[in-house]
Amino acid sequence: MHSASLLNALFDLTPAEARLAADLAAGLTLSETAAPGGITVKSARTYLERVFQKTGTHQQSQLVAMLKTLQPLVPAPVQ
């Protein structure tokens, strides 16, 4: 899973935008990421639009694919 703080630093995302992007990269749907965060799906869509603007992507699938290329930047969890 991507660190929200890493996404914040790389793309100047707000904490809410970074959490949304990290959740989407982890395979959650927009509604699955909205509910635990206490936001509506409509608000999540607004955040997603801002994430698209800041990352230069235009579709959720494009965003997730781009974030998967960042995987080597995220340290593996220590077991």
N, CA, C and O atoms as CSV, one atom per row, in Angstrom:
chain,resi,resn,atom,element,x,y,z
A,1,MET,N,N,0.839,-1.183,0.000
A,1,MET,CA,C,0.000,0.000,0.000
A,1,MET,C,C,0.881,1.242,0.000
A,1,MET,O,O,1.960,1.251,0.592
A,2,HIS,N,N,0.423,2.256,-0.649
A,2,HIS,CA,C,1.172,3.500,-0.727
A,2,HIS,C,C,0.970,4.313,0.533
A,2,HIS,O,O,-0.112,4.322,1.120
A,3,SER,N,N,1.998,4.979,0.930
A,3,SER,CA,C,1.917,5.878,2.068
A,3,SER,C,C,1.239,7.171,1.623
A,3,SER,O,O,1.636,7.794,0.638
A,4,ALA,N,N,0.209,7.556,2.371
A,4,ALA,CA,C,-0.479,8.803,2.044
A,4,ALA,C,C,0.481,9.982,2.152
A,4,ALA,O,O,0.383,10.934,1.379
A,5,SER,N,N,1.410,9.926,3.108
A,5,SER,CA,C,2.363,11.041,3.253
A,5,SER,C,C,3.311,11.120,2.059
A,5,SER,O,O,3.719,12.211,1.662
A,6,LEU,N,N,3.663,9.968,1.486
A,6,LEU,CA,C,4.514,9.965,0.293
A,6,LEU,C,C,3.760,10.583,-0.885
A,6,LEU,O,O,4.309,11.397,-1.628
A,7,LEU,N,N,2.503,10.188,-1.044
A,7,LEU,CA,C,1.698,10.752,-2.130
A,7,LEU,C,C,1.494,12.242,-1.934
A,7,LEU,O,O,1.485,13.005,-2.900
A,8,ASN,N,N,1.331,12.655,-0.693
A,8,ASN,CA,C,1.203,14.079,-0.381
A,8,ASN,C,C,2.455,14.819,-0.815
A,8,ASN,O,O,2.371,15.879,-1.435
A,9,ALA,N,N,3.608,14.270,-0.494
A,9,ALA,CA,C,4.873,14.931,-0.819
A,9,ALA,C,C,5.134,14.958,-2.331
A,9,ALA,O,O,5.616,15.960,-2.859
A,10,LEU,N,N,4.822,13.878,-3.012
A,10,LEU,CA,C,5.109,13.796,-4.443
A,10,LEU,C,C,4.189,14.673,-5.290
A,10,LEU,O,O,4.626,15.257,-6.282
A,11,PHE,N,N,2.925,14.765,-4.904
A,11,PHE,CA,C,1.936,15.424,-5.759
A,11,PHE,C,C,1.247,16.608,-5.098
A,11,PHE,O,O,0.317,17.172,-5.675
A,12,ASP,N,N,1.674,16.992,-3.917
A,12,ASP,CA,C,1.064,18.096,-3.180
A,12,ASP,C,C,-0.422,17.863,-2.945
A,12,ASP,O,O,-1.238,18.776,-3.071
A,13,LEU,N,N,-0.760,16.617,-2.601
A,13,LEU,CA,C,-2.144,16.274,-2.297
A,13,LEU,C,C,-2.456,16.650,-0.858
A,13,LEU,O,O,-1.577,16.631,0.004
A,14,THR,N,N,-3.705,16.990,-0.608
A,14,THR,CA,C,-4.138,17.192,0.773
A,14,THR,C,C,-4.148,15.822,1.453
A,14,THR,O,O,-4.127,14.801,0.766
A,15,PRO,N,N,-4.180,15.780,2.777
A,15,PRO,CA,C,-4.251,14.469,3.445
A,15,PRO,C,C,-5.447,13.626,2.981
A,15,PRO,O,O,-5.310,12.418,2.793
A,16,ALA,N,N,-6.607,14.246,2.797
A,16,ALA,CA,C,-7.794,13.500,2.345
A,16,ALA,C,C,-7.602,12.973,0.924
A,16,ALA,O,O,-7.971,11.835,0.632
A,17,GLU,N,N,-7.035,13.782,0.047
A,17,GLU,CA,C,-6.778,13.351,-1.334
A,17,GLU,C,C,-5.758,12.214,-1.350
A,17,GLU,O,O,-5.911,11.248,-2.097
A,18,ALA,N,N,-4.730,12.331,-0.535
A,18,ALA,CA,C,-3.690,11.306,-0.490
A,18,ALA,C,C,-4.246,9.983,0.035
A,18,ALA,O,O,-3.912,8.919,-0.487
A,19,ARG,N,N,-5.093,10.045,1.069
A,19,ARG,CA,C,-5.710,8.813,1.588
A,19,ARG,C,C,-6.573,8.162,0.514
A,19,ARG,O,O,-6.536,6.945,0.334
A,20,LEU,N,N,-7.343,8.967,-0.193
A,20,LEU,CA,C,-8.195,8.448,-1.258
A,20,LEU,C,C,-7.348,7.766,-2.333
A,20,LEU,O,O,-7.650,6.647,-2.746
A,21,ALA,N,N,-6.304,8.431,-2.780
A,21,ALA,CA,C,-5.432,7.860,-3.815
A,21,ALA,C,C,-4.782,6.573,-3.330
A,21,ALA,O,O,-4.706,5.600,-4.080
A,22,ALA,N,N,-4.314,6.555,-2.088
A,22,ALA,CA,C,-3.683,5.349,-1.536
A,22,ALA,C,C,-4.682,4.207,-1.461
A,22,ALA,O,O,-4.346,3.067,-1.782
A,23,ASP,N,N,-5.907,4.501,-1.041
A,23,ASP,CA,C,-6.939,3.463,-0.966
A,23,ASP,C,C,-7.272,2.913,-2.345
A,23,ASP,O,O,-7.426,1.703,-2.511
A,24,LEU,N,N,-7.383,3.788,-3.325
A,24,LEU,CA,C,-7.668,3.338,-4.690
A,24,LEU,C,C,-6.533,2.474,-5.220
A,24,LEU,O,O,-6.777,1.461,-5.876
A,25,ALA,N,N,-5.297,2.866,-4.939
A,25,ALA,CA,C,-4.138,2.084,-5.372
A,25,ALA,C,C,-4.112,0.721,-4.695
A,25,ALA,O,O,-3.583,-0.244,-5.247
A,26,ALA,N,N,-4.688,0.646,-3.491
A,26,ALA,CA,C,-4.741,-0.626,-2.755
A,26,ALA,C,C,-5.877,-1.518,-3.243
A,26,ALA,O,O,-6.022,-2.649,-2.779
A,27,GLY,N,N,-6.691,-1.010,-4.185
A,27,GLY,CA,C,-7.737,-1.827,-4.764
A,27,GLY,C,C,-9.141,-1.557,-4.273
A,27,GLY,O,O,-10.078,-2.242,-4.679
A,28,LEU,N,N,-9.307,-0.564,-3.400
A,28,LEU,CA,C,-10.644,-0.232,-2.926
A,28,LEU,C,C,-11.399,0.564,-3.994
A,28,LEU,O,O,-10.796,1.251,-4.819
A,29,THR,N,N,-12.715,0.457,-3.961
A,29,THR,CA,C,-13.535,1.256,-4.862
A,29,THR,C,C,-13.736,2.631,-4.233
A,29,THR,O,O,-13.398,2.846,-3.069
A,30,LEU,N,N,-14.276,3.538,-4.995
A,30,LEU,CA,C,-14.528,4.883,-4.501
A,30,LEU,C,C,-15.488,4.854,-3.314
A,30,LEU,O,O,-15.266,5.552,-2.325
A,31,SER,N,N,-16.543,4.061,-3.400
A,31,SER,CA,C,-17.487,3.987,-2.287
A,31,SER,C,C,-16.877,3.296,-1.074
A,31,SER,O,O,-17.199,3.652,0.060
A,32,GLU,N,N,-16.005,2.320,-1.288
A,32,GLU,CA,C,-15.345,1.638,-0.164
A,32,GLU,C,C,-14.386,2.560,0.572
A,32,GLU,O,O,-14.209,2.420,1.782
A,33,THR,N,N,-13.779,3.478,-0.115
A,33,THR,CA,C,-12.862,4.408,0.533
A,33,THR,C,C,-13.590,5.598,1.156
A,33,THR,O,O,-13.091,6.202,2.105
A,34,ALA,N,N,-14.763,5.936,0.630
A,34,ALA,CA,C,-15.516,7.079,1.156
A,34,ALA,C,C,-16.121,6.775,2.523
A,34,ALA,O,O,-15.987,7.578,3.446
A,35,ALA,N,N,-16.771,5.650,2.664
A,35,ALA,CA,C,-17.516,5.334,3.884
A,35,ALA,C,C,-16.665,5.371,5.154
A,35,ALA,O,O,-17.057,6.039,6.111
A,36,PRO,N,N,-15.516,4.684,5.209
A,36,PRO,CA,C,-14.720,4.732,6.442
A,36,PRO,C,C,-14.160,6.127,6.740
A,36,PRO,O,O,-13.912,6.470,7.896
A,37,GLY,N,N,-13.965,6.919,5.697
A,37,GLY,CA,C,-13.455,8.273,5.876
A,37,GLY,C,C,-14.526,9.256,6.303
A,37,GLY,O,O,-14.235,10.423,6.566
A,38,GLY,N,N,-15.770,8.786,6.374
A,38,GLY,CA,C,-16.861,9.639,6.797
A,38,GLY,C,C,-17.257,10.689,5.774
A,38,GLY,O,O,-17.785,11.743,6.129
A,39,ILE,N,N,-16.998,10.396,4.491
A,39,ILE,CA,C,-17.379,11.345,3.431
A,39,ILE,C,C,-18.354,10.666,2.485
A,39,ILE,O,O,-18.444,9.439,2.437
A,40,THR,N,N,-19.069,11.466,1.748
A,40,THR,CA,C,-19.997,10.924,0.758
A,40,THR,C,C,-19.229,10.530,-0.500
A,40,THR,O,O,-18.099,10.963,-0.723
A,41,VAL,N,N,-19.865,9.708,-1.302
A,41,VAL,CA,C,-19.256,9.334,-2.576
A,41,VAL,C,C,-19.100,10.576,-3.452
A,41,VAL,O,O,-18.136,10.686,-4.210
A,42,LYS,N,N,-20.044,11.508,-3.348
A,42,LYS,CA,C,-19.942,12.754,-4.116
A,42,LYS,C,C,-18.683,13.528,-3.722
A,42,LYS,O,O,-17.974,14.038,-4.590
A,43,SER,N,N,-18.401,13.619,-2.422
A,43,SER,CA,C,-17.177,14.296,-1.969
A,43,SER,C,C,-15.944,13.540,-2.439
A,43,SER,O,O,-14.953,14.153,-2.834
A,44,ALA,N,N,-15.998,12.219,-2.399
A,44,ALA,CA,C,-14.865,11.407,-2.862
A,44,ALA,C,C,-14.605,11.672,-4.339
A,44,ALA,O,O,-13.450,11.730,-4.763
A,45,ARG,N,N,-15.659,11.831,-5.121
A,45,ARG,CA,C,-15.481,12.146,-6.545
A,45,ARG,C,C,-14.818,13.507,-6.729
A,45,ARG,O,O,-13.993,13.689,-7.625
A,46,THR,N,N,-15.185,14.462,-5.874
A,46,THR,CA,C,-14.554,15.784,-5.924
A,46,THR,C,C,-13.070,15.671,-5.606
A,46,THR,O,O,-12.235,16.263,-6.290
A,47,TYR,N,N,-12.745,14.909,-4.566
A,47,TYR,CA,C,-11.329,14.691,-4.226
A,47,TYR,C,C,-10.608,14.023,-5.385
A,47,TYR,O,O,-9.480,14.387,-5.719
A,48,LEU,N,N,-11.271,13.037,-6.000
A,48,LEU,CA,C,-10.657,12.309,-7.102
A,48,LEU,C,C,-10.364,13.247,-8.277
A,48,LEU,O,O,-9.312,13.136,-8.908
A,49,GLU,N,N,-11.276,14.160,-8.571
A,49,GLU,CA,C,-11.035,15.130,-9.641
A,49,GLU,C,C,-9.802,15.981,-9.334
A,49,GLU,O,O,-9.000,16.260,-10.225
A,50,ARG,N,N,-9.652,16.389,-8.077
A,50,ARG,CA,C,-8.467,17.174,-7.688
A,50,ARG,C,C,-7.194,16.338,-7.805
A,50,ARG,O,O,-6.147,16.842,-8.211
A,51,VAL,N,N,-7.292,15.055,-7.447
A,51,VAL,CA,C,-6.140,14.160,-7.574
A,51,VAL,C,C,-5.751,14.032,-9.040
A,51,VAL,O,O,-4.567,14.059,-9.377
A,52,PHE,N,N,-6.754,13.891,-9.919
A,52,PHE,CA,C,-6.464,13.830,-11.355
A,52,PHE,C,C,-5.694,15.072,-11.798
A,52,PHE,O,O,-4.691,14.961,-12.502
A,53,GLN,N,N,-6.153,16.239,-11.394
A,53,GLN,CA,C,-5.491,17.485,-11.789
A,53,GLN,C,C,-4.047,17.534,-11.295
A,53,GLN,O,O,-3.144,17.929,-12.033
A,54,LYS,N,N,-3.841,17.134,-10.059
A,54,LYS,CA,C,-2.502,17.237,-9.460
A,54,LYS,C,C,-1.537,16.172,-9.972
A,54,LYS,O,O,-0.323,16.380,-9.959
A,55,THR,N,N,-2.067,15.031,-10.423
A,55,THR,CA,C,-1.190,13.957,-10.889
A,55,THR,C,C,-1.086,13.898,-12.410
A,55,THR,O,O,-0.288,13.132,-12.952
A,56,GLY,N,N,-1.892,14.707,-13.099
A,56,GLY,CA,C,-1.862,14.691,-14.558
A,56,GLY,C,C,-2.549,13.481,-15.160
A,56,GLY,O,O,-2.301,13.137,-16.315
A,57,THR,N,N,-3.411,12.830,-14.387
A,57,THR,CA,C,-4.157,11.694,-14.899
A,57,THR,C,C,-5.588,12.136,-15.202
A,57,THR,O,O,-6.009,13.224,-14.809
A,58,HIS,N,N,-6.332,11.274,-15.908
A,58,HIS,CA,C,-7.683,11.638,-16.315
A,58,HIS,C,C,-8.725,10.574,-15.993
A,58,HIS,O,O,-9.924,10.841,-16.067
A,59,GLN,N,N,-8.287,9.392,-15.642
A,59,GLN,CA,C,-9.196,8.291,-15.325
A,59,GLN,C,C,-8.674,7.568,-14.096
A,59,GLN,O,O,-7.475,7.563,-13.817
A,60,GLN,N,N,-9.611,6.952,-13.359
A,60,GLN,CA,C,-9.222,6.229,-12.158
A,60,GLN,C,C,-8.235,5.105,-12.490
A,60,GLN,O,O,-7.266,4.894,-11.760
A,61,SER,N,N,-8.477,4.393,-13.576
A,61,SER,CA,C,-7.573,3.302,-13.960
A,61,SER,C,C,-6.180,3.836,-14.294
A,61,SER,O,O,-5.176,3.200,-13.974
A,62,GLN,N,N,-6.120,4.993,-14.932
A,62,GLN,CA,C,-4.838,5.617,-15.267
A,62,GLN,C,C,-4.105,6.033,-13.990
A,62,GLN,O,O,-2.891,5.858,-13.884
A,63,LEU,N,N,-4.840,6.582,-13.023
A,63,LEU,CA,C,-4.250,6.978,-11.747
A,63,LEU,C,C,-3.672,5.769,-11.029
A,63,LEU,O,O,-2.532,5.808,-10.565
A,64,VAL,N,N,-4.452,4.692,-10.934
A,64,VAL,CA,C,-3.997,3.490,-10.233
A,64,VAL,C,C,-2.769,2.900,-10.925
A,64,VAL,O,O,-1.824,2.486,-10.253
A,65,ALA,N,N,-2.771,2.857,-12.244
A,65,ALA,CA,C,-1.612,2.333,-12.982
A,65,ALA,C,C,-0.365,3.172,-12.700
A,65,ALA,O,O,0.725,2.635,-12.500
A,66,MET,N,N,-0.540,4.488,-12.686
A,66,MET,CA,C,0.594,5.365,-12.407
A,66,MET,C,C,1.097,5.142,-10.981
A,66,MET,O,O,2.305,5.081,-10.753
A,67,LEU,N,N,0.191,5.024,-10.035
A,67,LEU,CA,C,0.602,4.820,-8.641
A,67,LEU,C,C,1.300,3.481,-8.449
A,67,LEU,O,O,2.181,3.359,-7.598
A,68,LYS,N,N,0.917,2.480,-9.228
A,68,LYS,CA,C,1.585,1.177,-9.127
A,68,LYS,C,C,3.037,1.266,-9.584
A,68,LYS,O,O,3.871,0.476,-9.142
A,69,THR,N,N,3.349,2.216,-10.462
A,69,THR,CA,C,4.743,2.376,-10.873
A,69,THR,C,C,5.587,2.967,-9.747
A,69,THR,O,O,6.815,2.882,-9.779
A,70,LEU,N,N,4.932,3.564,-8.752
A,70,LEU,CA,C,5.645,4.123,-7.604
A,70,LEU,C,C,5.989,3.060,-6.566
A,70,LEU,O,O,6.712,3.346,-5.612
A,71,GLN,N,N,5.491,1.861,-6.733
A,71,GLN,CA,C,5.687,0.799,-5.742
A,71,GLN,C,C,7.137,0.664,-5.291
A,71,GLN,O,O,7.371,0.512,-4.092
A,72,PRO,N,N,8.147,0.713,-6.208
A,72,PRO,CA,C,9.531,0.582,-5.742
A,72,PRO,C,C,9.952,1.701,-4.781
A,72,PRO,O,O,10.916,1.525,-4.035
A,73,LEU,N,N,9.262,2.838,-4.779
A,73,LEU,CA,C,9.606,3.931,-3.888
A,73,LEU,C,C,9.129,3.712,-2.461
A,73,LEU,O,O,9.572,4.385,-1.531
A,74,VAL,N,N,8.208,2.748,-2.304
A,74,VAL,CA,C,7.639,2.483,-0.987
A,74,VAL,C,C,8.400,1.330,-0.362
A,74,VAL,O,O,8.442,0.242,-0.936
A,75,PRO,N,N,9.011,1.542,0.818
A,75,PRO,CA,C,9.755,0.465,1.439
A,75,PRO,C,C,8.859,-0.707,1.786
A,75,PRO,O,O,7.700,-0.532,2.163
A,76,ALA,N,N,9.406,-1.898,1.653
A,76,ALA,CA,C,8.652,-3.107,2.015
A,76,ALA,C,C,8.433,-3.137,3.516
A,76,ALA,O,O,9.301,-2.709,4.278
A,77,PRO,N,N,7.278,-3.641,3.953
A,77,PRO,CA,C,7.026,-3.710,5.390
A,77,PRO,C,C,7.999,-4.657,6.076
A,77,PRO,O,O,8.345,-5.708,5.538
A,78,VAL,N,N,8.430,-4.277,7.255
A,78,VAL,CA,C,9.341,-5.130,8.029
A,78,VAL,C,C,8.521,-6.194,8.730
A,78,VAL,O,O,7.528,-5.891,9.391
A,79,GLN,N,N,8.937,-7.436,8.585
A,79,GLN,CA,C,8.185,-8.540,9.206
A,79,GLN,C,C,8.927,-9.135,10.357
A,79,GLN,O,O,8.438,-10.071,10.990
